[in-house]
Amino acid sequence: MKFEEMTAPKIRGLDQENTVFVQPIAALEQHGPHMPTGTDRMICGAIAHAVEERNADSMLLMPTYWLGASAHHLRLGATSSADLQTYIETLCELAIPHLENGFRRFIFLNGHGGNIDPMKVALRELQKDFPDVLLAGASYWSIAEEVVANGLDGPHKFVGHACEFETSMIMHLRPELVVTEELRDAGELGAGNIEGLFLPRDMKHRTKEGCTGRPDLATAEKGAKMFAGIVDRVDIAVRAILAEPLPEQAC
């Protein structure tokens, strides 16, 4: 079920305790010289729509929220961003009306690395006000780490930025948007990686052109295979939330 395609009476008439409410979140930001700025929204949205098609009677899908917490890309330009506190509040506000209306199973499906920390804080804030709601959130790649790692040939077996993974996915989903003549080895990451430590350095510090890994190794075939595997894993996660007992009603 797609929220934006339904009438208000249809939405109000849903079995709210047995419907999983899914809010995809993404970003609009630079993706190097070869990838579109809407990459995160395109990938996350496509995954969410494919999962909804498998759960059309039990999953209510919101439109993918395009704005992300992307301050670490701003110095490279071609980026929109909310600051962290604003984004935490925005995520809460995306959820609150629907939780107040009675939906009791809620997932943020994330498609941008910069959203991870504010998403977790937002979920903690929501849990305080809605203790009887089953709240969850995850990046699609964290649900499908093995699928991603097994689908890549380069040395980086994880989701980077405009990398082998993301480039393969867009080659599969929207091949006309990939600037193939700009595909090349993005080189080693610059300063910002010390084992065990988090250093909040931005993409201008850490990359040559705003991308990482080996986008030159990307193919549409890899993208199609990984997309299918990720959809399978996210589908399992959605069904798990549907099967999970709800928290007891607050007194």
C-alpha positions, -999 to +999 in steps of 0.1 A: +000+000+000+014+034-010+003+062+013+002+089-014-020+068-037-047+061-010-077+081+002-079+093+038-108+069+046-088+040+032-059+049+054-080+054+085-097+021+079-064+000+080-057-025+107-031-003+124-018-029+147-010-053+119+003-028+093+040-019+091+044+018+085+076+024+065+093+058+060+123+057+037+148+085+042+176+095+019+196+126+008+202+150-021+240+156-025+270+155-047+280+120-059+313+127-076+317+134-113+298+104-126+267+099-105+234+119-100+228+139-068+196+119-062+214+086-060+205+078-024+168+085-029+167+065-061+183+034-045+164+035-012+131+043-029+134+015-054+142-010-026+113+002-005+089+000-035+100-035-044+095-046-008+060-030-007+050-049-038+056-081-018+037-069+012+009-049-004-017-059+023+005-054+054+030-026+046+021+011+042+049+029+023+055+066+026+072+086-002+110+086+002+120+117+022+147+133+000+165+156+024+193+142+046+220+153+071+247+160+046+269+187+061+300+166+054+294+171+016+286+208+016+321+221+008+319+201-025+288+219-035+257+204-053+243+194-019+212+201+002+214+194+039+196+198+072+217+203+103+217+175+128+193+189+154+168+199+126+170+165+111+163+147+144+133+169+148+122+164+112+123+126+115+103+128+147+077+150+129+075+126+100+065+099+123+044+116+151+012+122+132+009+086+122+018+072+156-008+096+171-033+082+147-027+047+159-001+030+138+020+007+161+047-007+138+071+018+123+103+016+104+127+042+091+145+027+061+176+047+056+196+052+024+223+077+035+252+073+059+249+108+074+213+100+086+223+071+108+231+090+140+201+114+138+178+085+129+189+066+161+184+097+183+150+103+167+139+067+174+150+072+211+130+104+213+099+088+198+102+058+221+098+081+251+065+095+238+052+063+222+063+034+245+036+011+231+048+014+195+073-010+179+098+014+165+128+004+143+153+018+119+181+006+097+201+014+066+192-011+039+229-021+036+232-030+073+203-054+068+221-069+038+258-067+046+266-102+032+248-095-001+268-063-006+301-078+003+296-108-020+285-086-049+316-065-051+350-071-068+370-042-055+388-041-021+360-022-004+333-047+005+309-022+018+288+008+007+309+039+003+300+069-017+295+069-055+315+037-052+314+004-070+282-005-051+262+027-057+274+030-093+263-006-100+229+001-084+223+032-105+236+014-136+208-012-129+181+013-120+188+044-140+217+037-164+211+068-185+222+089-154+257+074-151+284+094-168+305+064-179+334+084-193+340+098-157+344+063-142+378+057-126+395+044-095+386+070-068+419+062-050+426+056-013+406+075+013+425+105+027+427+116+063+400+105+086+405+068+093+422+057+125+412+023+137+389+025+166+384+063+164+357+084+148+371+116+132+344+139+119+362+150+087+342+158+056+344+145+021+366+173+008+392+162+034+388+125+027+384+122-011+398+136-043+365+141-062+338+134-037+336+096-043+352+065-029+363+030-039+363+016-074+333+029-094+352+019-125+345-018-116+307-012-115+283-030-138+245-032-142+247-069-137+262-065-103+236-039-095+207-062-105+220-091-084+227-070-053+193-052-057+175-085-057+194-098-027+189-066-007+151-066-014+150-102-001+167-092+031+147-060+037+115-080+030+125-105+058+131-076+081+097-060+074+080-094+080+099-098+112+086-064+125+051-076+115+055-108+135+072-092+165+049-089+196+038-053+202+050-035+234+022-036+260-001-007+260+009+022+282-011+024+314 
